[in-house]
Amino acid sequence: MFQNTKCECGHQNPTGTVLCEACGKPLDEKEAGGTDLLEMRYDGAARRSQKADPSIIDQVWNFFSSVKIAVYLIIITLIGASLGTIYPQEDIFLSNMDMASYYKDTYGTLGSIYYKLGLSHTYESWWFILLLVMIGTSLVICSLDRVLPLYRALNKQQIRKHESFLQRQKAVYTGATDNGEEFIALFAKQAKKRHYKVTRTEDALLAEKSRFSRWGPYINHIGLIVFLLAVLARAIPSWQLDEYVTVPEGDTVRIENTDFFVKNEKFTVQYYKDEELPAELRGTNRAKLYRTDAVLYRCLADCGPSSPEPKLEQVASHDIEVNSPLEYKGLKLYQFDYDSTPVLREVSPMLIDKQTGKQYGPFKLAMKNPQTSYELGPYKLELRQNFMEFAIGEDGKPITKSRDPKAPAFIFLIKGPGLSEEGEPYIYFPMQKDKAAFSQDKLNKGIADRFEIKVGSMTDVKFVEFTTFLNVRVDKAMPYIWTGLAISMIGLIMGAYWQHRRIWLRLDGNAVTIGAHTNKNWYGMRADLAAALKAAGIQVDPKSLDNGGNRT
Amino acid sequence: MRGSARRPVQIIILLGVLLLGGYAIGKTLFASKEGLPSPGDTPPAFTLSTLDGRTVSLEEYKGKPVVLNFWGSFCPPCVKEMPEFERQYEKWKGEGLEILAVNLSEDNLTVQNFVAGMGLTYPILRDVDKDTERRYKLRQYPTTFFIRPDGKIGEVYAGGMKEADIDERVQRLLKD
């Protein structure tokens, strides 16, 4: 469609201009004759890059330049993001379980469909990232296409505007004056009092206030772009880490994918007393506080998982509690969980000759990789077999049900005076409960009447009472995310708490025409205008300045 | 900005979007899947010691068909599989088949006793602190990887197999 973009005032406007850049007269011929209120968005300036014959690049550009498209993108993204909240996302689970069956078993057919659609990792899916990238693009292009023309329009405003431009503002005054010169001077003085910036010619005036608030939305957008880029930057290797480590009390454990080791020096847990708990929770152990006294080491050499003795250097220590992580150069260790199931580590039992009452030992028996032979006085113990979680298999043979010392059992061959040449087998259960459950004496048959292996007291038993779970995090993007959010907040405040107010005055002989515009708070705008008129000798009720359509 | 600068600015911004956005989206598409390494993937490298004290890395076996089996004495289907693997090893050894059986971080005595009782002749590797199994993202025991001579995974089987299942897969592996 051909559009004549040359205004009657002689100014040549770019394609898409609504109000003449110079005098403000509506350019559309239909509009020009009307008396409706003007659409003042972007001061009527043409969006940048609006062309009569767009190329492919222009078409792509124009697609992203549309605010309508931006709104649709945001709505689609919101709907997409909400889908991810129906069931828990995969990444919250720590264990390496089979996710497909987890969703099916826990949430039924819907869960299975949810998993198959990939909604169990909504926020990492290609379509979600694509939407974010499109929103980012739209942010940049929309802003650029609007802020530059707006900047130009506001930077070189013509003071004397077209009559129809003034008449069709939302706050208008028309009247007459005997002394135009004096009227303008008094009007200007009052406007300045109210912190307006006044520019004037002989027969026109422009009073303007808080123009900077117009840049608020764009500064907000810059902040959001910084935010989005920071989120994307997390993809840079070593910028983000999210690991979990299990550290039994007293142990030093390697942190996967880092050079660091962490030691759990001591773990403390305090529970709520019954009187501190609501009735329905009484009698249960509710943790009030749990704390890991942790030491962080950096590994200098021999760091591999199969290395028996990595060379460590202490770099930090901290008593980690919930919300009080250990921090070291961007690495943070958070208290995540704990386990209070005791784990047996080592026992020091004695060999007791039941007939003579003589005791031999004690000897150290580690649960993991124990020594295989022991000399005890005249007797010799050879460790033949060990079981971490003892059980009797289907074929009647002893088996182990796991690799953790939950129900350890050891089969020794005892050699010595009064015993057969090749030795006699003796099975030993360090834990009293297992000894009873598997009837140790019965299994040992005859030898049980002559010998017993047992610990003297609890001091001969070493076990780990607590195991702590720590969450190890690195997030180098965080400072940039905060910067982005701060910029965005500044923009929001600029746009929200200040208003750009403008008053145009035009003198035609004795006739005075005044139009005023603001983006919000018309009440204040009219009050400013009425005050200026009053100072110039004209009493008006601020309400009478309303040209229609103003509710505030 | 005047009209002359407009086109270059457009092109720079669109190119920037294409690059950054393409990278971000590409990453989600080609991200390492959470689950087990799958057929066509290169299996994670490892260097582990064997029961008889040698050191073995997966790399040394490049060019040969390899059956990589993860097992533990605490896992009954693993235990059941071991003699089947032994028979398969005897059967296909001549064709170049290698079997590597990685124990799931159990202690010395347990593994020694177990292997001695079985009379296994293929190498038994010792994982430490679940490191290798974690890198292979195992969710179930036993899990067996059939690795082609070109070093890529041909097939993966999670769970216990019957001897016929092993035989069939080994034959496919030897054909590659």
Interface residues (C-beta under 8 A of the other chain):
Chain A: R48 S49 I57 D58 V60 W61 E90 N96 M97 D98 M99 E124 S125 W126 I129 L130 L132 V133 M134 G136 T137 V140 I141 L144 L148 L229 L232 A235 R254 E256 P305 S306 K368 N369 P370 T372 L383 R384 Q385 N386 F387 M388 E389 G393 E394 I399 T400 K401 S402 R403
Chain B: M1 R6 R7 V9 Q10 I11 I13 L14 V17 L20 G21 Y23 A24 I25 K27 T28 L29 A31 E34 G35 T47 L48 S49 G72 S73 F74 P76 V79 L104 S105 E106 D107 N108 L109 T110 N113 V128 D129 D131 R134 K137 L138 R139 Q140
